[in-house]
Amino acid sequence: MLQFPLLVFRTEVRFTDLTRAAHERILRPAVDREEPLLDSLLEALIETGRDRSFLQRQLGAILNLPSRPRSTLLATLEALLASQFNIAETARRLGVRRQSIYYRLEQLRGMLGDLESPERRLGLWVALELLKR
């Protein structure tokens, strides 16, 4: 079986517009675009269709929860990452007691496993950014 991509557009698109955009993307160096690195990474995941599998690998257990606990744990995870896992700072950002953060952190560890390695934290950060798109 050939893995040939098939593109479907919801509205009419001129072929010249497509080729112009492709040429700009291919021929123009990335330095000229001043695109943030994270945006490039997110765009690459989305364009290659790997975004859903990436999200499932990083956040799968949380994404399967009902809406309210899912949003609570995702907000807690984002605040933890933003504060570099400083419990007091995370509690302040979310407006809750530190004990609540400890409890949620245990839930997160139970569902996601290791949260300590820098690679894992980067993966979680990228996944959270993907969810925002």
Disulfide bonds with the S-S distance in Angstrom:
none
